[in-house]
Amino acid sequence: MAAELFVLFVLFALAAPLVLWLLIAGETSNPTVVDREEAERIARERGGLDGTDRRESPDRRDGRDDRPDRDEWGVDSRWDE
């Protein structure tokens, strides 16, 4: 009985990663390649970007930096308060 359980466990241990690999390979075998505008349109259709989100355009050209202030050495100055 113990030998059968061991064999079953080994088979499962070998089969599980293989099944996962096959599932992942099937998902990534034929990716859809779209340009940025098409990707944003798809995101809006799926409930993603709605046009009011500040992060809609990650390559902002206005020169503003939304990251917290950091001193000259890169230490976060918020913790000094």
C-alpha positions in Angstrom: 0.0 0.0 0.0 2.8 2.4 0.9 4.6 1.7 -2.4 1.5 2.5 -4.4 1.1 5.8 -2.5 4.7 6.7 -3.1 4.4 6.0 -6.9 1.2 8.0 -7.0 2.9 10.9 -5.2 5.9 10.8 -7.6 3.6 10.8 -10.6 1.7 13.7 -9.3 4.9 15.6 -8.4 6.1 15.1 -12.0 2.7 15.8 -13.7 1.8 19.0 -11.9 4.7 21.1 -13.2 4.2 19.7 -16.7 0.5 20.6 -16.7 1.3 24.1 -15.4 4.0 24.5 -18.0 1.6 23.4 -20.8 -1.1 25.8 -19.5 1.3 28.7 -19.4 2.7 27.9 -22.9 -0.8 27.8 -24.3 -1.6 31.2 -22.8 1.6 32.9 -24.1 2.0 31.1 -27.5 0.1 33.7 -29.6 0.1 37.1 -27.8 -1.9 40.0 -29.2 0.4 42.8 -30.2 -1.2 46.3 -30.3 0.0 49.8 -30.2 -0.5 52.1 -27.2 -3.8 53.7 -28.4 -5.4 50.3 -29.1 -4.2 49.0 -25.7 -5.8 52.1 -24.0 -9.0 51.6 -25.9 -9.1 47.9 -24.8 -8.4 48.9 -21.2 -11.3 51.4 -21.2 -13.6 48.8 -22.6 -12.6 46.4 -19.9 -13.2 49.0 -17.2 -9.7 50.2 -16.9 -8.6 53.7 -17.8 -11.5 56.1 -17.9 -9.7 59.3 -18.9 -9.8 60.9 -15.5 -7.0 58.8 -14.0 -3.8 60.7 -13.4 -1.8 57.7 -14.4 -3.3 57.5 -17.9 -0.2 58.8 -19.5 2.9 57.6 -17.6 5.3 59.6 -19.8 4.1 63.0 -18.6 5.9 65.8 -20.4 5.0 68.6 -18.0 8.2 68.1 -15.9 6.4 67.4 -12.6 7.6 64.6 -10.4 5.0 62.9 -8.2 7.5 61.0 -6.2 8.0 62.1 -2.5 10.7 64.7 -1.8 14.2 63.2 -1.2 17.2 65.0 0.0 20.6 65.1 -1.7 21.6 61.6 -0.7 18.4 59.8 -1.7 17.1 59.3 1.9 13.4 59.8 2.2 12.9 63.0 4.2 9.4 62.1 5.3 10.9 59.9 8.1 12.8 62.8 9.6 9.7 64.5 10.9 
